[in-house]
Amino acid sequence: MKKLFLLSFMFVFVFACTKPADKKMDSTTMDSENMSTEMNAQSNDKSVSAEIVMLMHMPMMAAPYSETMNPDVDFLVNMIPHHQGAIDSSTKMLEVGKSKEVMELSKNIIAAQEMEIAQFEKVIEELKVKADDYSAVDLKKYNMEATTIMNDMMKNMSALELTGNADIDMLDSMIIHHQGAIDSSNKILEITKNQTIMDIAKKIVMDQEKEIAEMTELSKKLKKENGI
């Protein structure tokens, strides 16, 4: 419920901030009209950025968080909506983005994470047939720590101060989003006995650390170019 409340709050906040100001019918000056138009444009820009962030959240909000006696399956089941959020927000960027580099990054994210989701779904079915024994592992502690990682990621994304530049805001939010996947992958690596899960988690860490480094530098570049 806390995650749902955070997302609901974002919807209310965005609506309040992006609602166009009522025009006064008295002697409003041209300067104030221009200022109002500029403020409304900035609000609209931020609403697009907020939508991008929310698209990262929404698949995770819609899917129940998996906590079973099979942490390998749970890891993949919970990573699928995480990946879907990255795909959905990247798809939106292809509609609204201006930076060619961000557009190319978005295409790469979509292609890579769609392929990984297909792989995850196949492995999940295999693990349901043949699962490793985790009776000696404190799964209650593991599940609590894994849940905290995702909750902290979502809180950090919700707290992100949007610039109104969709390219920059996508990069900064995706950095936080990627870090959540990295932290979750490192967490499963602490306990998993399954070689396939080890390989998947290590690949997520390697690929997304590389993309975080690229996004961090690109965000700095775009902020400098746009005076942010």
N, C-alpha and C positions, 0 to 999 in steps of 0.2 A: 504493500500500500504506500510505503514511503516513496518508492520510485515513481509510482503513478501520480502521487501528489506533486512531486517535483515537476513532472512533465505537464500536469494540469496547470501548475503555477506559471510555467513558461507560456502556455497558450494565453492565459489571462494577461500576463505581462506584455506579450507581443501585441495583443489586441488593444490594450490601453495605450501603448506607445505608438502604435501605427494608425490609430484612428485619426482621420483628417480633422484639422481644427475647423470649427464653424466660422464661416466668414461673417464679419460684421457688416451691416448694411449702412453704417454711418460714414463719416469722412475718414475712412482708412487711407493712410498715405501709401504712395507707390512703394516706398522703402519697406514698410511693414508687410505689404502684399508680397514683395519679393522674398522677404525673410520667411514668411509663412510658407511660401512655395518651396523654398529651400529646405525648411525644417521637415515638411511633409515628404519631400524626396528622400531626405536622409532616413526618415522613419521607415519609408517603403524599402530602402536598401537594407536596413537592419532586419526588416521582416523576412526578406529573402534569406539572409544569413541565418536567422533563427530557424527558418524552415529546414535549412540544410542540417543544422545541429539536431533538430527534432527527428529528422529522417534517420539519423544514426541511432537515436534512442528507440524509436517506435517498434522495430521488430523484437527487441529485447523486452520491451514493456508488454508486448502481446503474447510472448511465449512464456509459459511457466518455467521457472528455474529448476533444472533437473538436479535432484539430490537423492541418489540411490546407493546401493551397496557396490555399484560398479563405477568407480571414478573415471575410468577410461571412456566409457560411454557418455557419462555426464559431461566430461570435458568437450567432446565433439558435439553433443546435443546443444550445449550452451554456446559453443563457438559459432554454430550455424546462424542464429539470429544476429550475433555480433557481426559476422561477415556480411549478412544481408543488409544491415544498417550502413555499412561502408559502401555496398553496391548501390543502395537506394540514394544515398547522398551524392555519390559520384555521378549517378545518372542525372540527378538534378543539376549538377554542375555543368554537364554537357549542354543543358538548356540555357544557363545563365552566366556561365564563366566567360571571362574575357582574355585571360592569360593562356597563351598557347601551351605553355609548360604545365599549367594546372589541368588543362583539358587533356593533355597527353597522359599525365599522372592518373587522372580519373579513368581514362580508358584502360590503363594498365591494372588499376585496382579492380575494376569490374571483371576483366578477363581472368585475372589470377584468382580472385576470390570465388567467382562462379565455379571455376575448375576445382577449387579446394572443397567447396560445399558438396559437389558431386562425389568427391573422394570420401569426405566425411560420412555421407549417407551410406556408401558402400561398406565402409569399415564398421559403422555402427551395427549393421546387420550381421557382419561376421563376428563381432564381439558378443553379440547377444547369444550366439550359438556356442562360442568358446571364450569364456571369460577367465581372467586370472583371479587368484584367491587373494583378497585383501582383508581377511579376517584379523590379521595381526596389526593392521593399520588403524589409527584413530581417525576414522572417516568423518566423525562428527566435527572434530577439530579442522580437518582438511576442508570440509564443506563450508564451515564458518569463515575460514580464511579466503577461500575462493569466492564466496559471495561478497565478502568485504571488498575484494579487488574490483569487482564489477560495480558495486555501489559507489565506491570512491571515484571510479572513472566517470560515472554518470554525474556525480555531484560536481566534479571538476569541470566537466563539459558544460553543465548548467550554469556554473559560476563564471564561465569565460566572458570577458568583456568584448562584445562584438564591435567591429570597426565600421560595419556597413559595406565593406568591400568583400564581396562574396568569395573571391579568390583567396584572399588572406584569411578570412574567417573559416573557410573550408580547411585550409592547411592547418591552422592552429587547433581546430577542433579534431581533425583527423590525427594529429600528433598525439593528443590525449587518448583518442580512441585506439590507436595502434599500441600505445603503451599499455592499455588494459589487456590487449591480446598477448603482449609480451609477458606481462606479469602473470597472467593466467597460465601461459605455457610453461613458464619457469616453475610455477607452483605444481603443475602436474608432473613435471620432471623430477620433483622431489620424491614422489611416491610410486610412479608407474613402473610396472614390471614388463609392459608390453613394448616390443621393439618398434612396431608400427606407430604407436602413440609417441614414443621417443623421437622417431624420425619426423613426424608431423610437427610436434612441438618445437623441435630444434629449427625446423625450416621456417616456422612462423616467426620465431625470435630473430633468425638471421635476416629474413626478407624484410620484416617490418622495422627492425633497427636501421637497416639500410635506407628504407623509405623515410623514416623519421629524420635521419641526417639530411636527406635531400629536401624534404619539406621545410625543415628548419632554415636551411640556407635560402630556399626560394621565398619563404615568408619574409625573411630579413630584406631580401632584394626588393620585393614588391612594396614593403613598407617604406623603404627608402625612396623608391620611385614615386610613391603616392604621398609622401610627406606625412606618414603615420608613425 
